[in-house]
């Protein structure tokens, strides 16, 4: 394995190990996912709107808010004892550090996205449709794009006084395409429509994730350097 | 009256002379300036260090010593001026020059929830070090933390964390070691470990820049000494040319007089 991949890997290992030890983010994100599912199920009148018509949008909005809750704190563990400074003083390329953090955030967010899906299926009485793989793919691609932007902007906001307050203001406008294509694909798939009908949405989600990852990897150094 | 800038030039000239005779140039800083808004923390420092130099920088709080160290270590950009490590200009890329620098700062750069060993392994892998098991074991033993290898950093005392931070800074065998107030908060046992490690660095002819308020510790191993006041080296000289008592008097005189000039 090349040194670059080992450097990416050790950042992933460190982040996931820290999360496993503290459970700081996953506990809050999981609780938020469950509470959102419960509240939305009480807040919607199923005699007026059908569950499958609104569930996809609510699922994606829950993922977005939940993601901000967790990804926003990704640099808090780095701020303690200025650990990030030590990482930045190593010869590891900044894009490797970014990718490592994005991958660990992806693992976290994707797990939560699956939980959100499960919670909404339970409380809204949804079925996963005829293409469960495509539903999981849509959530995976959306989560990947989200963490790429989220990790970059969490680094930006961690250097500001307003911190987590600034993060949604920076990230929300950029997430609009992801929510549109993600909710569109998920809604149709949950309604049992064929995968071919959402192929364009999935491609757009993949393109969004790739562009966000490339932009994040390229811009990260400018954000974290003094 | 001896103007500090003239001293810097004279000392640099003598160092350049020794470089010419085969000494290996490790650090070269020219016209380093660091401004924080209207405040000038470092004000045009020139510095040349060859292999084996042990420079101790003294100075009052707010003199810009930590800022100087951060710029030498590539942790902070200079507002103007340049720094070269081993002839390679610091360009803030992820260059190989980072392997040549080890820094012990006010903060340890340690993850509190990871164990001492996990922290060192993490940094070792970031540096792409070979033989990591042996290296981590050796460093922990050297700083007296072998029996605490599996303790989370948050459960270690301040002195232990400082020793672990030292092990981290030296894990990759850097040729330039930067130490910012390394004796602060250490108990006598921890200070003794640090002293021993510094003696080894000196014997191994590593280049060291140490910032400290502790005159005795700072002078003990130094080959060169500087007093930084208001961002400038108000005085610098060769350690062998001045005894501790005279230096203490000189220090107070220089600090009281302000930057740039001494009587």
Interface residues (C-beta under 8 A of the other chain):
Chain A: X3 X6 X7 X9 X10 X11 X13 X14 X17 X18 X21 X22 X77 X80 X81 X82 X83 X85 X86 X87 X88 X89 X90 X91 X92 X93 X94 X225 X226
Chain B: X73 X74 X75 X76 X77 X92 X94 X95 X96 X98 X99 X101 X103 X105 X107 X108 X109 X110 X111 X112 X113 X114 X118 X122 X123 X125 X126 X127 X128 X152 X153 X168
